[in-house]
Amino acid sequence: QVQLVESGGGLLQPGKSLRLSCAASGFSGSFFSSASMGWYRQAPGRERELVASMDSTGRTNYRESVRGRFTISRDNAKNTVNLQMNSLKPEDTAVYYCRLASLYWGRGTQVTVSS
């Protein structure tokens, strides 16, 4: 059974940095390294939206509002994907979800940016 577990969320002030991690398990072989990975977020009353993604070749895609502030990375040896978030803004407040291969979701981790 594939599982994705996010960690690293928290409450912090605007302008600070945070690093989210997602650990994937429950599969074998090269499934993880050949899969695309993504970070999504959902704020109260809003639809879930893509924040950043990385395909198996390392090509990345970012939401315009986070480009230059957020960086997605992956470690195929550890089956993890990370999201480095810098210069955080109150509008970044949301539950952040990890997604694997457009199939599997984690349960999310809360990020709250507030002064």
N, C-alpha and C positions, 0 to 999 in steps of 0.2 A: 504494500500500500504506500503510495507516494505521499510524503508529508513535507510541508514547507513551514518552517518556524521562523518568524521574524523576531528581531530583538533590537534594542537600542533606542527605543522611543523615550520621550520624556517631556518635561516642561522646562522651557528656557526663554530667555529674553531675546528680543529682536537683535539681529546682528551676530548672534552666536552661531556655533557650528555643532553639527550632530552627525553621527555615522550610524546608519542602519545596516543590519546584517540579516541575511536570510539563509538558513541552512536547509538543504534539501536531502531527503533520504527516501529509501524504499524502492530503488530501481537498481538496475545492474548495467554493466558494460559502459558504453559511451553515450548513454541516453542524455546525461546532463550536458556533456561537452558539445553535443550536437544540437542541443535545444536552444531556442531563444529564451531570454529571461527579461522580465520587466518589473518595474515598480509602478504601482498605481496608488492613487489616494482618493479618499472620499471625505468631503467635509459635510457637516450637518446640513440637510436639506438640498444637497447637490448630488449629481450623478458621479459615479466613479470615473476617474480620468487617468489617462496614461501620464506618467511623470517622466520616465526614462526607460529605454530598452536597449538590449544588446543582443545581437544575433551570434551564431556560432563562430562567425569569422572575426568577431570583435567590433563590428560596425555598430555604432550607437545612434540613438535618436532621442531627442529631448523635447519636452514641452517648451514652448517659447518662453514662458514666464520663469523657467528655472535654468535656462541655458546660460552657462557661464558661472552659475552658482552651485549647481549639483553635478556630481560625477558618479556614473555607474561603473562598477568593475565586477569581475568575476574571477573566482579561483576554481578552475575545473578539478584540480587535485583534491580540493576540500569540499567540492560540491556546494560552494557558497557564492552568493552575489551580494554586493554591498552598494550602498548609496551614501556618498559623502555629500552632506548638505551644508553649505556655507552661507553666510550673510542671510540668515533666516529672517523671514518676514511674518507678520501675523497672518497674512493670507496663505501661508504654507501650513497652517493648522489643519490637521486632518488625521484620519486613520490611514496609515500607509500599508499597502498590501504587496506581497511578492507574488509573481506569477511565473509559472514554468511552462514553456512550450505551448502557451495559449490554451492550456488544458487544466492546470492545477493552480489552486489559490491557497495562500496562507490565511491565517486568521486575523492578521493585521496587528499593527502596533501604533499606539497613539502618539502623535507629535503635536504639542501645543506651544505656540509661540506667543508670548504675552509679556507685557511690561508690568 
